[in-house]
């Protein structure tokens, strides 16, 4: 394997170092390209560009493999817990019993939000999309926690990370409560991270809320499946925002804004809406034809992925979890049959086969979340809650990386060349 790559530009050959990761494609280090050749690379959408070095998450899109710190997502989803995965992503290794207990205790002690933050919610319309509220309220955390915004202090970075992970369920539950006009519930420290979130969301002060262990397990697994995903759009947004030295609360708010889009985290909401619109299996062929029609903007939501050219391993676990939740809750939803049949038909269709379009994490998640009782508008909020772990871990990794610089892409300029200003009466 060569350690240099030769690029011929303007009749001159230039060598560039080839860097090898522990697994996955090598990268050509083109940092000196402009200095040596006066040219840039052009890669809108970063389809062939590694933006950073990272030791957190690895995806083999061809094989459908997802590893967090080396551990397969299927094993983590089946055998681990969200708190353990959070520790793993932040610290690089699975925790000992004591480590995990200390970590859980720390997170639990940070779940309350500043009392004045509650009044912030009242500025929003009751029918505001909860993701709009999340963008605003999470961004506002930097106005409340001044003692953890100095990013040059590792201690403050750790506290900010813990605060974000701990407060996200509280803020997410508050966004939901605000939309349904019910009082906010304070966190309850004797509950697990996930049970506490379920209680703050679905409980009311008038009576005791009993957490269904099957629902708690499913929710925790959904959080694990969303915890991190390499350099996706929102994570790259967090890194780019953080590269300027912005405080962590502002960076995570930027990530939430990016996640909201339907091509990214907003796809779970869009996928369930689509499945409900399809309604019955007999309508599936019509929607498949629409998805294939270049003149129709409709796409199969929850299908396709930039990196996976195989079944998204998270979708496999998600589909299994739907069955478990239905069984435990003794419910069913005809929309699941629509989803299963849509998947089957699409995977037999040449268009989807040739383009390697498979169900992604968002295809089945909505079916479970809806069974648990969440309205579709909350789906992306839950994604944001879980992804906060990945965002802060990636942000911390970036800040500690000596190669880190402010992110500043260049461009292929195609606008007018220099021309003289023309006075308004002469135009
Ligand atoms: N339905 C129909 N056609 C599709 C779909 C789809 N869901 N996804 C991709 N294609 C086609 C697309 O039209 C294109 O065709 P052509 O080569 O003829 O122009 C080809 O497949 C490649 O698609 P692309 O848009 O160039 O690929 P991309 O890597 O830029 O986009 C994607 C990836 C996830 C944005 C896209 O597959 C999509 O829009 N999927 C639906 C939204 C969705 O489910 N998003 C969630 C992604 S997973 C969770 C997350 O990241 O948050």
Boltz pocket constraint, residues with backbone or C-beta under 6 A from the ligand:
constraints:
  - pocket:
      binder: B
      contacts: [[A, 232], [A, 259], [A, 262], [A, 263], [A, 264], [A, 265], [A, 266], [A, 267], [A, 291], [A, 292], [A, 298], [A, 299], [A, 300], [A, 301], [A, 302], [A, 303], [A, 304], [A, 305], [A, 306], [A, 307], [A, 355], [A, 357], [A, 360], [A, 361], [A, 362]]
      max_distance: 6.0
